[in-house]
Amino acid sequence: MSALLKHGKVIAFSSLVAALSGAALAAGQSSLQVNPYSPSYGHQYRHGVIPTMETWHVMQAYESASNRLKVTRKTLFYGGGTNDSGIANAGVTSGPEKVYLVFYGSQWGTQHSSGGRVTFSNDPVNAAPYLQNLFLGLGTGEGWSTVMTQYCDGAAAMAGSASCPKNANFVPYPAGGTVLAGVWYDNSAASPQQATVAQLAQEALNAAAHFGNTTAASNRYAQYVILSATGTNPDGFNAGANFCAWHDYTTSTAGNVAYTNMPYVYDAGASCGQNFVNAGVGGVDDGFSIVEGHEYAETITDQFPSFGWVTKRGSETGDVCAWISSGQGAAGNVAMKTGVFAMQSTYSNNNGACELTL
C-alpha cells in the first residue's frame, strides 16, 4: 500500500482516497470555495490559517483530485484597503511595524528575566525568549523581510492589481531591533482551556489598552500576538481543529486591531513544524518561528483581511508557500543579529515564486 510520508507522519493513501471520495462541495458554491479540508472551512475568521502538516497533505491531495479547487496561480492581488475607523486605504502595514507579544493567562507560571528577555517557569522549550529574539532580529540585514516590501496600499494602489505603482505606500523594510514593541504577561487570571475567537479578540483589545494604544492611529501598524501556554487549546488547537495558528482583526473604539492566535505549537510536535528545518535539539523551536513568521508576514501584507494582498482564492502570502521542504521556496534557516531562525518562504509577485530571502 502506497503512503504519503512527511517528516515521520504517515497518511495511508487508501484511507485518503476513501475520505476524498466522500467529499463534495456544497451545492451552488463557486469554484473559489475554501478547500473543505482546510481548518478555515466553516471558520471564516481563521485568516491565513496554517494547517497541520497532515491536514496540508490531505488538502493538497483533494485539490489535485478536484479541478474545481486545483491551484494554478499563486499571484496575490490587492483587495483595495479599508476605510474603517477613519484610516483611508489601509491594506498592509505600510509604516513602522510594531509587534506586541501577549502571554495569555497565568498558566505561563512565574515571570523571570534572562539576558534582557522575559522568561517563564512553565515554558518547556523557552519559546518566549526565542520569539522575542526573532522579532528583535527582524530588520538587522536579513533578507526574509525584503520579500514583503514589494506590497503596498494607499490611494494610488488599485484594487485587483497584482503590482504597485511607484507612488503607492509600500511595506517598509523594518528598522533593526524595533519590531518588538512590547511584551505583556497577562496573569490576571488563567486563560480559558479552549479560548474562543471572541475571547482571543478581547485579549487583543486588552493588550492594546495595556500598551496605551487607544486610537485607530496607534493601532494602524500594530499587531498583537496572543500566545497561549502549553497544555491549552485556543480555538481547538491540538484538539481536532487541525491548525497551527491563524490571524484576524477586530473592530473597536481603538480602531481596527490586528491579532494572531498563536498556540504553544510545540504541543503538536512535528505536525506544527518541530524539527522541520533543524534536527535534534536545535530544531525543537522550529515550529514557533515558522508558524509565527507565517502569521506575521500575512498580517504585514494583509493586515485587515482581506483588504490587503490575497490570491483569487483568498489565500495569503504564507499560505501558498506553507510546508515546502525542498526545492524553490523551501523553508530554511535565516540568520539575524539575534540568532538563526527556521523560517518558511513567502510569495513574491515580482519573481512569481515562493522566496525565503531576497
C-alpha positions in Angstrom: 0.0 0.0 0.0 1.5 3.4 -1.0 1.7 6.1 1.6 2.3 9.8 1.9 5.3 10.3 4.2 6.2 13.7 5.6 8.7 14.2 8.5 7.7 11.0 10.1 3.9 11.5 9.7 2.2 8.8 7.5 -1.1 9.1 5.9 -2.3 5.9 4.3 -3.2 6.6 0.7 -6.1 4.1 0.6 -7.7 5.9 3.6 -7.1 9.2 1.9 -8.8 8.2 -1.3 -11.7 6.8 0.7 -12.0 10.1 2.5 -11.8 12.1 -0.7 -14.4 10.0 -2.5 -17.0 11.0 0.1 -16.2 14.8 0.0 -18.3 17.1 -2.1 -18.7 20.9 -2.4 -21.9 22.3 -1.2 -24.4 22.9 -4.0 -24.3 26.3 -5.6 -21.0 27.3 -4.1 -18.4 28.7 -6.5 -15.1 27.2 -7.7 -13.3 29.7 -5.5 -14.6 28.0 -2.3 -12.3 27.1 0.5 -10.9 23.6 0.4 -13.3 21.6 2.6 -10.4 20.0 4.4 -8.9 23.4 5.3 -9.2 24.4 9.0 -10.8 27.7 7.8 -13.7 25.8 6.2 -16.7 26.9 8.2 -14.5 29.2 10.2 -14.1 32.4 8.2 -12.2 34.2 10.9 -9.2 31.9 10.6 -7.4 34.0 8.0 -4.0 32.9 6.9 -4.5 29.7 8.8 -1.6 27.4 8.7 -2.8 23.8 8.8 -1.0 20.9 10.5 1.2 19.1 8.0 -1.0 16.1 7.9 -4.0 18.3 7.1 -2.0 20.2 4.5 -1.2 16.9 2.7 -4.9 16.0 2.7 -5.8 19.4 1.3 -3.2 19.1 -1.5 -4.4 15.6 -2.4 -8.0 16.9 -2.6 -7.0 19.8 -4.8 -5.1 17.5 -7.1 -8.1 15.3 -7.5 -10.6 18.2 -7.9 -10.3 20.5 -10.9 -12.7 22.8 -9.1 -10.2 23.7 -6.5 -6.9 23.0 -8.2 -4.4 25.9 -7.7 -2.9 27.1 -11.0 -1.7 30.5 -9.9 -0.3 31.9 -6.7 -0.4 35.5 -7.7 -1.5 37.9 -5.0 -4.0 40.7 -5.8 -4.7 43.9 -3.9 -8.0 43.9 -2.0 -8.5 47.7 -2.1 -7.8 48.5 1.5 -10.4 49.5 4.1 -11.5 52.9 5.3 -12.7 51.7 8.7 -12.1 53.9 11.7 -11.2 56.9 9.6 -8.0 55.3 8.3 -8.0 55.5 4.5 -6.9 52.8 2.1 -5.5 50.5 4.8 -4.5 47.1 3.4 -0.9 46.4 4.5 1.5 47.6 7.3 2.9 50.5 5.3 4.5 52.1 8.3 6.9 51.1 11.1 6.0 47.5 12.1 5.0 47.1 15.7 4.6 43.6 17.3 3.3 43.1 20.8 3.8 39.7 22.4 0.9 38.9 24.8 1.4 35.9 27.1 -2.1 35.0 27.8 -3.1 33.5 31.1 -1.4 32.6 34.4 -0.6 29.1 33.1 2.7 30.5 31.9 3.8 30.4 35.5 6.3 32.7 37.2 7.8 35.5 35.1 11.6 35.9 35.2 14.2 37.7 33.2 17.3 36.4 31.4 19.6 38.2 29.2 17.2 41.1 28.8 14.4 38.8 27.7 11.2 37.8 29.6 11.1 34.2 30.6 8.5 31.9 32.3 8.7 28.9 34.6 6.1 27.0 32.5 7.8 27.3 29.1 9.4 23.9 28.5 11.2 24.8 25.3 11.9 28.5 26.0 9.5 29.8 23.3 9.2 33.2 25.0 12.8 34.3 24.7 13.0 32.6 21.3 10.2 34.7 19.8 11.5 37.9 21.4 14.8 37.3 19.7 13.1 36.6 16.4 11.3 39.9 16.4 14.3 41.8 17.7 16.3 40.3 14.8 14.0 41.4 12.0 15.4 44.2 10.0 19.0 43.5 11.0 20.2 42.8 7.5 18.2 39.6 6.9 16.6 39.2 3.5 13.5 37.4 4.7 11.7 40.7 5.4 12.7 42.1 2.0 10.1 39.9 0.2 7.3 41.8 1.8 8.5 45.2 0.7 7.0 44.8 -2.8 3.4 45.1 -1.5 1.6 48.3 -0.9 -1.6 50.2 -0.1 -2.8 53.8 -0.2 -4.8 55.9 -2.6 -2.5 55.0 -5.6 -2.8 51.3 -5.1 -5.5 49.8 -7.4 -7.9 47.2 -6.2 -7.5 44.0 -8.2 -4.0 44.9 -9.3 -1.1 42.4 -9.0 1.6 45.2 -8.8 2.2 48.5 -7.2 2.7 52.0 -8.7 5.8 53.8 -7.6 3.7 56.4 -5.7 1.9 53.8 -3.5 2.6 53.3 0.2 4.9 50.3 0.4 5.6 47.9 3.3 9.0 49.3 4.7 12.0 47.1 5.5 11.9 47.0 9.3 14.3 49.2 11.3 16.5 46.7 13.1 15.7 46.0 16.7 12.4 48.0 16.7 9.8 45.5 15.5 9.2 44.1 19.0 7.3 47.0 20.5 6.3 45.4 23.8 5.8 42.2 26.0 3.0 41.7 28.4 2.3 38.9 30.7 -1.5 38.9 31.4 -1.6 36.7 34.5 -4.7 38.4 35.9 -6.4 35.0 35.5 -5.9 31.7 33.8 -6.8 31.8 30.2 -9.7 29.5 29.1 -8.7 26.0 28.4 -10.1 26.4 24.9 -10.4 30.2 24.3 -13.0 31.2 21.7 -12.4 33.7 18.9 -14.3 36.3 20.9 -12.1 35.7 23.9 -8.9 35.9 21.8 -10.2 39.1 20.1 -11.0 40.6 23.6 -7.5 39.7 24.8 -6.1 41.7 21.8 -8.2 44.7 22.9 -7.0 44.2 26.4 -3.4 44.3 25.2 -4.0 47.4 23.1 -5.3 49.2 26.2 -2.4 47.9 28.3 0.1 49.4 25.9 -1.8 52.6 25.6 -2.8 52.1 22.0 -6.3 53.5 22.3 -6.8 55.2 18.9 -7.0 54.0 15.4 -3.8 55.8 14.6 -1.8 54.0 17.3 -3.1 50.6 16.1 -2.6 51.3 12.4 0.8 49.5 12.1 0.4 47.2 15.2 -0.2 43.5 15.6 -0.8 41.6 18.8 0.4 38.0 19.1 -1.8 36.2 21.6 0.5 33.4 22.9 -1.3 30.7 24.8 0.6 28.4 27.3 1.5 24.8 26.9 -1.4 22.5 27.6 -4.1 24.9 26.4 -6.2 24.5 23.2 -7.2 28.0 21.9 -10.0 27.7 19.3 -9.5 23.9 19.3 -5.7 23.9 18.6 -4.4 20.4 19.1 -7.9 19.2 19.9 -9.3 18.4 16.5 -9.2 21.8 14.7 -6.2 20.8 12.6 -4.4 24.1 12.6 -1.2 25.6 14.0 -2.2 29.3 14.0 -4.2 32.0 12.3 -4.7 35.7 12.3 -7.6 38.2 12.1 -8.6 41.6 13.3 -11.4 43.1 15.4 -13.0 46.5 15.3 -13.3 48.7 18.4 -13.2 52.3 19.6 -9.4 51.9 19.3 -9.7 51.3 15.6 -9.0 48.0 13.8 -6.9 45.8 15.9 -4.9 43.0 14.2 -4.0 39.9 16.2 -2.7 36.4 15.9 -3.9 33.3 17.7 -0.5 31.7 18.4 -0.8 28.4 20.4 2.1 26.6 22.1 2.8 24.8 18.9 5.4 22.5 20.5 2.5 20.6 21.9 1.6 19.4 18.4 5.2 18.3 17.6 6.2 17.8 14.0 2.6 18.5 12.9 3.3 22.2 13.5 6.9 22.3 12.5 9.1 20.9 15.2 12.4 19.8 13.5 11.1 20.9 10.1 14.4 22.5 9.3 16.8 21.5 12.0 17.3 18.1 13.5 17.5 17.2 17.2 17.6 19.7 20.0 18.4 22.5 17.5 15.0 22.2 15.9 12.8 22.0 18.9 11.6 25.6 18.4 11.5 25.5 14.6 7.7 25.5 14.7 7.5 28.7 16.7 9.4 30.7 14.2 8.0 29.0 11.1 4.4 29.3 12.3 4.6 32.8 13.8 6.7 34.0 10.9 3.9 32.8 8.6 1.3 34.8 10.5 3.4 37.9 10.9 4.2 38.1 7.2 0.5 37.7 6.4 -0.5 40.4 8.8 2.1 42.7 7.3 0.7 42.1 3.8 -3.0 41.6 4.6 -3.3 43.4 7.9 -7.1 43.6 7.9 -8.2 40.5 5.9 -8.9 40.5 3.1 -8.3 44.2 2.2 -4.7 43.5 1.5 -2.9 41.1 -0.8 -4.5 37.7 -1.4 -5.0 35.2 -4.2 -8.2 34.9 -6.1 -9.0 32.0 -3.8 -8.4 34.2 -0.7 -5.0 32.6 0.3 -2.3 34.9 1.7 1.4 35.2 1.1 2.3 32.5 3.6 -0.5 30.1 2.7 0.8 29.5 -0.8 4.3 28.7 0.4 3.5 26.6 3.5 5.4 23.4 4.4 7.8 23.4 1.4 10.6 21.1 2.4 12.8 21.1 -0.8 13.4 23.0 -4.0 12.3 26.5 -4.7 10.9 28.3 -1.7 11.9 25.6 0.8 11.9 26.6 4.4 15.3 27.2 5.9 17.5 29.0 8.4 17.6 32.8 8.3 20.5 34.4 10.1 19.8 37.6 12.1 21.8 39.5 14.6 19.9 37.9 17.5 20.3 34.3 16.2 19.4 31.9 13.5 15.7 31.1 13.0 13.9 28.4 10.9 11.5 30.3 8.6 9.2 29.5 5.8 9.2 31.4 2.5 6.6 33.9 1.4 5.3 34.7 -2.1 6.9 37.2 -4.4 4.7 38.5 -7.2 7.8 40.1 -8.7 9.5 36.8 -9.1 6.5 34.6 -9.4 7.7 32.2 -6.8 8.0 31.5 -3.1 11.2 33.1 -1.8 12.9 32.6 1.6 15.0 35.7 1.2 15.7 38.4 -1.4 
